[in-house]
Amino acid sequence: MAKKFMELTFDEVYQNNSKTDMLALLGIDETEWDMMSEKEQLKELGIPLNTWVDMEDYLYHNPITPGLSSSGMKSIYNGTPAKYKEFKDNPETSARDALVFGRAVHKYILEPEEFKKEYFIYPSDIRKNSAAYKKYVEDAKGREMLKESQYMDILGMENSLKKHFNMLALLRSGFKERAMFVYDNEYKCVLRVNVDADTKNKVIDLKTTTSASLDDFANSAAKFGYDLQTWLYLRICEIGGDSKKMFGFVAVEKTRPYLVNG
């Protein structure tokens, strides 16, 4: 029996992480899928337009999820259409190593109750080519592997966010990991965004960084295209009828003393 996309579990996605495997799991013919418009693909997956929807990170970043995201925009702006195609076809593998820690931080800070379901902590001194590591991989049962030293850094960041005007409480209030998909009539394409924390009056994006100082974070914003991300968030909120909300970043350093700005 074919699965429903929005009901897929982390393990199901982990085991079927290519476009071909995902479509087969859902019982969708790949040739017919490629002939659909993005709006038709969204309808096929059960994803509504112009409204906030609770959506797991592993579904939002799935290779078959339609729409142009902020990361996709940056891959075009800073690269080439070929790089965007690679990013679109292989969203996990194209930047997996760089994103593992950042995603672990987001999951623990925003949804600590879900963290243990998706991450497995192992001793930092275990080498990846060792028999001990292979045993830990087996014990993880498909969960993301995270070193104990990285986990301790995450706890340090959590403590700093708690002390910084109780920013932790704000990030954990309201809705977490919500997505919106809209059709932009001016640019003739589907745009999508996934927000970290959606409170009553504000949309917040959590960033891990090497330095949370204003000058250094401004440089990071220019380097990593946070201006494009801001434009996309505000554009989607406007089209989706939620234009009254403010948008802002909260930056937290990845190493001691885990300074916070936001």
C-alpha positions, 0 to 999 in steps of 0.5 A: 500500500502506498504511503502518504508523504506527510505521514512518513517517518524519519526511518522511512525517509532515511531508508529511501533518500533518493528521488526514485526511491521516494516516489516508489515508496509513495506509489507515484510514477516518476515519468508522470511526476516529472511532467507535473507542474510544481503546484500539481506536485504539491497537491499530489503530496498533500501540501497546501498552498498559502498557509502555515503547515507543520512539517518535519525537517526531513520532509521539507529537505526531501529531494521531491519537495517542490519549490524554491527555498532560500538555500536554493536561491543562494545556490543559484545566486552564488553558483550556477544553474547546474549547482542548483540542480545538484542541490535540488536533486541531492539536498542532503548529500550536497551539504550534509557534513556542514549541516549535521551539527547545525541541525542537531543544535536546532532540533535540541534548542527548538524541540528537545523532546524530539532530539533523542528520536533523531540523534544518537550520542557516541563517545568522541574518542571513537574512530569512524573506521573502528569496530566500536563505531560500527557497533554504535551505528548499529545501535543508532538504528538510523539516527544521526550520529553525534559526538559527545563533545558536540552534544556538550557544546549544544548544552552550553548553547542552551544555557547561554540562550537561557541567560540571554533575556530568556531567549530560550523560552521565546524560541521554544514558545509558539510553533516550531519547524513550520513551513509555507509554500506559495505560488509567486505570480510575478516570478511564476514559481513556487516559493517555500520557507521553513521557519525555526520559531513562529510566535504571535508577532515574530518569526525567528531564525536561529543561526549558529556562528563562530562569532555573534558580535554585530560586525562579525555576524554582519559579515556572515550575513553577507557571506551566506546570503542572509539578505536573500533569506530575509527577502524570501521569508517576508515575500512568502509571508506577504503572499500567504497573508501573514505580512504583519509579522516581524522577522529576525535572527538569533545568533549563538556561538558554537564554542565557549563561551557560547555568546548570544546576540539577537 
